[in-house]
Amino acid sequence: MTDGRWIASLCLARTGFALIFVAYSASLGLLKRDWGLSSAQAGLIQSAWHAGYLVSLFAVGFLADRYGAKRTFLAASVAACASGLAFALFADGFASALLLHGLAGLCSGGSYTPGLTLVAERFPALRRGRMMGYYLAAASLGYALSLWLSSVLVVSAGWRTALIACALGPVAASLVAAWVLRGTRNVVHPTGYANPVRALAEVWGNKPAMLAVWAYVFHSWELLGMWAWLPTYLGVVLAYGYAGGAGAAGLGIAFAALTYLLSTAGSIGGGVLSDRWGRTAVILLMSLASLVCSFSFGWLISAPAWVVVAVAIAYNLTAIGDSSVYSTALTELVPSHCLGAAWALRSVLGFGFGAVSPWVFGLVLDLQGGVRADAAWGWAWTALGIGAMLGPIATLRLRALRESAQMAGGKR
């Protein structure tokens, strides 16, 4: 299979896996009403997903080192199918949703870091940023399709149908993955550590790699909080000039889907530019631009809807634009025999910090007067910006190290 067909097919699988990732966020506004959730409870359910997801990413990193990325990717896909369907079919309140959404997150990490490893194993450094960008853009496309599908189904058939439809994405993705990887060699690095603690210790002692990890951690706080609350916020904005209810929620989801769709250009563009300009240069550009959006977005709630949607597009595009660059940089700063351990450490720190973000966002909303208080949204979005401010600082420190010349063929 040619490289082009291989990456296109793997990206198609990644799109299918991503359909379940934002299915809950898409219907969050309606689920809050039907399940009688507070904003903090609604955010905690989303945080349960991220908590489960970080545990799975931590585990699959070591499994990929020991058993190979291909084998880990395919085995995890089966668990992703079952858990996604369980959440869609059986969640019916705070307790069950917290448990089942957390379980779905726990089983969904196998399509991420093992997939990144597969891409890194196939493509050389000078093309790797672009290919990583394609792979992450495929996830954004899946988020957009999930939100678009939900915007149609929550109005016409209800949120349960929307959840089930999105949960079928991983089923289709597993079939595509099995087909595209049938001729791909399962690589197990012979120098990998039998003791995970030794692998983690090597990564922890790698200063350039850890700076890339810490930059990713603060990036995750902003990105995961934004993804969790964007559809609901747009629904509230649109309700200013709309009848409200499911109609406004559906429009909010649809516009959120548009921002995800256009953010695919951010993932691809960020990867391409990082191959040309350097990894840290693009990270700084994107992270600073997204910080501007975090500090301004919530205060625009009473602005014309087209202004808010335009800023949402810019926000999603810049917040995701450097995601693939962090991943690419790590493959160039860490030896291949402990790359899985590096993914694991990055995941537990990044998603651990990011998992708290949706809950903190909801808590700020509650403390400032709830979803009907305009200022509450301003402070909630500002909280995302405050948590992300240390990311550019870590990136600048990485850029100042001579080891940063290992990235992108010498481009910092």
N, C-alpha and C positions, 0 to 999 in steps of 0.2 A: 504494500500500500504506500502511495506517495505521501510525503510529509504534509502536503496540503489537505488531502483527503483525511489523513489521520487526525490532524488537529481540528479540522471541521467536525468530524464525527465525535471526537472526545468533547468538544464544546457543545455539541447537540445534547450529549448525555448530561453534561453539567447544567444545561438549561432545564432539562427535565427534573433533575434532582432539586433545583432551586425553586420549583413551583410551590413546594410545601413551606419554604423558609418564611415567607411573609403572608401566608394564608391567614394566620391569626391576626396580624396587624391590619390586614385589609378589612376585616370585619369587626375590629376592636370596638368601634363606636356603638354598633348594634349589640355586641356581646355584653358590653357594660350595662346597657339598658335591660336586656333579657335575663342576664344572670345577676343583676343587682350589685354590680361591682363598684367599689370606689376606684378612683384613679390610681391609687397606690396598689390596690389588688390587681387591677388590669396590667399595670406595669410589672408587677411581680411575676405574673404568668409569663410575660415576655422574657423577663430575666431568667426564669426557670429554663426556658429554651437555651439561652446563652450559656447558662451554667452547665447544662447537660452537654451542650456542644463543645465547650472547652474541655470537659472530661474526655469526650470521645477523641478530640484532636490530640490531647496529651497521650492517650493510649495508642492511637493509630500511628503516631510518629514513631514510637518504639517498635510497633508491630511491623511497620514498613522497613525499618532497619534490619529487623531479624528475619522476616519472611518475604520481603520484597514488596514494592509499591503496588504492582499489578495484582498480586494475590490479595493484599489487604483491601484494595479498592473494590474488587469484585465481591469479596466476602461481606464487606460493610454495606454494600448496596442492598443486599437481601434484608438486613435489619432495618434499613431506612424505609423500605417498602412497608414492612409490617407495622412499624411504629407510627408512621404517618397516617396509615389507614385507621389505626386504633384511636388516635386523637380525633380524627375527623368523624368517626362513627359514634364514639362513646363519651366524649367530653360534654358535660351538661351543667357545669357550675364551677365555682372557684376551686374547690378541692380536686375534683377530677381533672379539670383543665390544667391545674398546676402540675399534677402528677404526669398526665399523659403528654402535655406539651414538653415538659422536661425530658420525658423518655424519648420523644421524637427528636429532640435536640441531641440527646445522648447517642442516638443511632445514625446521625446524619453527617458526622465528620469525615467519613471515609471517602467522600467525593471531593474533599478539599485538598488537604496537604498531600495525600498520596497522589492525587491528580497533578499537583504542582511538581512533585518529584518525577512523575512520568514525563512531564513536559521538559524539565531540566535535564533528564537523562537523554532525551532525544535531540535537543537543539543546542548548538554552541552558544557561547556567551554573547556574541555579537548579534544574534537573532533572538535571544532568550527573552528580553524585555517585551518585544512585540508579541511573542507567543504567549507569555504570561498575561499580557494585556488582553489577548483574545479570550483566554480561558476565564479570566475574571469578568470580562464583558459578557460572556455567555451566561454567567450567573445573574448579572443585572438584567439581561434579556428575560431570564426566567422570572425574576421578580416582577418585571413589567407585565409579562403574560399572566402571571398569577393575579396581579392587581386588576388587570383588564377583565379577566375572566370573572373575578369576584364582583367587580362593579356591575356586570351584567346579571350575574346569578343572584346576588343578594336582593336585588329589586324584583326579579321575575320568579325566583324559586326559593329564596331564603338563604341565610348564612350557612346552614348545614349542608346544603347542596354545593355551595361554593367551596366549603372545606373538603368535601369528598372529591370534587373535581380536581382540586389542586393536589390531593393526596395520590391521585393516579399518575402524576408526573414522575415520581421516583420509580414506579413500576415500569413505565415505558423506558426510562433512562437506564434501568438495569439491563434491559434487553439490548439497547444500543451499545452500552459499555461492553457487554460480553462479546458482541460482534466486532467492535473496533479493536479490542485488545487481544483478539484470538491469535494474532501473529506477532504480538509484542512480547519480547523476552522479559521474564521476571528476574530482575537483577537483585541479588543479595550481595552486599559488599563484604568480602571476606575479612576485612580488618575492623568490622563493626564490633562494638563492645558487647560482651555477654552481660555485663553489669550496667544497667541504665544509669546508675549513679555516676560512674566514671565518664560516660558520654555527656551527661549533664554538666559535670564538673569542667570538662574541656570547653564546652560552649560558654559556661559562666565565666571562665577565665579569658575568653576571647573578647577583648574590649571593643573592637570595632563591631563585632556581631551583636554584642549586648546593647550598644548604642542604637543599632538598627532595631533591635527588639523593643527597647524602651520608647523609641519614636513611634513604633507600631502600637504600643500599649495605649498611648494618649490619643492616637488616631482612632483606635477602636472605641474609646469612650464616646467620641463625637459621632462616629458613623453608626454604631449600634443604637444609640439613643435616637438619632434622626430617623433611621429606618423604622423603629417601633412606633413613633408618634406622628410621622408625616401624613399618612392617610387621614387620621382623625383630625389633625389640625386643619388640613385643607377642607375637610367636611365642615368644620366650624366656620372657617372663612367664607365658604360658599353659602352657608346658611344665613349670612347677613342679608343676602338678596334672594333667598329661596325659601320655599315652604318648610324646609327642614325634613326630619324623619329619614326614611330609607332613601328617598330621592337625593337629598343633600349628601348623605353618606356615600351613595353610589357615585355621585359626581366627584366627591373628594377622592375616592379610591381611583376613579378613572384618571383624574389629573395627576395623582401620585404615580400611576402607571406610566403616564407620559414622561414624568421626570426620570423614572428608572430607565425607560427606553432610550432617552437621550443621553443618560449617563453612560451608556455603553461606549459612546464616543470618548468619554473621559477615560475609561479603562484602557481602550486601545490607544488613544492619543497619548496618555501618560506613559504607556510602555514604549511606544515608538519614540517619543521625545527623550525618554531616559536612555535609549540606545544612542541617540545623537548628541544630547547635551550633557548627559551624566545623571546618575541616580539621585544624588542629594540635591542637585539643582532643581529637578522636577518635583521632588518631595517638598522642598521649601516653597516653590511656586504654588502648588496645590494646597498645601496645609494652611498657608497664610490666607489664601483666598477663601477657603472654607471657614476659617475663623471669623472673617468679616461677616459671612452669612450667619454664623451661629449667634453673633452678638446683635444682629439687626433683625433677623427673621421673625421672631416672636412679637416684636413691637409693631409689625406691619399688619396686625390682625384686622384692623378696620380700614386698611388701604384697599383700593380697587382690586378685585380678584385677579385681574390679569397681571398686576404688579407682583402679588404674592406668588402666583404660579411661576412667573419669570424668575423670581429669586429662588424658588424651590428647585427649578431646573438647574440654575447655576450652583446651588448648594449641593445637590446630589451629584452633579458632574464633577465638582472640585473635591468633594469629600471622598469619592470613589477613585478619582483620577490617579492618586498615588498608591492605592492598595497593591496593585501588581508590582510596583517598584520596590516596596518593602520586601516582597517575596523574592523578587529577582536578586536584590542586593544580598539577601541572606544566602542564596545559593553560591554567591561569589566570595563570601567572607568566611564560610564554614567548610571544612573538609567533607567530602562526600560520605565518608564512613560514619559521620555523626550528624548528618543533615536531618534525619528523622528526629533526633533528640533536640535539635535546634527548633524544628517545627513545634515539637511538644512543649518546650519551654516558652516559646513565643505565644503559643495558643493559651496555655494556662494563665500567663500573665495578661495577655491582650484581651482574651475573652472573659477572663475573671474580672478585670477592671471594667470592661465593656458591659458585662452582664448586669452590673449594678446600675448602669446608666439609665435604662428605661424606668426602673423603680424610683430612682432619685428624681427623674423628670416628673413622674406622676406624684411623688411626694411633694415636690415644690408646687405643683398645680393645686393639690389639696390645701396646703398651708397658705397659699396666696388667694384662696377663695373659690377654687374649682374651675371647671372648664368654661363656665359662663363669665368669668372675670377676665377681661382683656389683659390686664397687667400680669395675671398669673402665667399666661402663655409667654409673655416677654421674659419673665424671670426664669421660666423653665428652659427655654431655648438658650438663654444666657448661661445657665448652669452647664450646658454641653460645651460651650466655648471656654469656660473657665477650666474645665477638666482637660481640655485639649491643648492648652497653652504651652505645656512643657514639651510637646512634640517637636516643634521647630528648634528648640534649644538643643535637644539631643541630636537632631540632624546636623546642626552647625558644628557640634563637637565631633561628630563622625567625619564631616567634611574636612576638618582641620587635621585629622590623622593621616599619616603617609600611607597607612594600609588601605585607605579609601581608594587609592589608585588601582586596587585589585578589581574594582567594579567597572563594568562596561568597557573593557579593553583599555583602561587608563583614564576614563572620563569620570570625574567625581560627581 
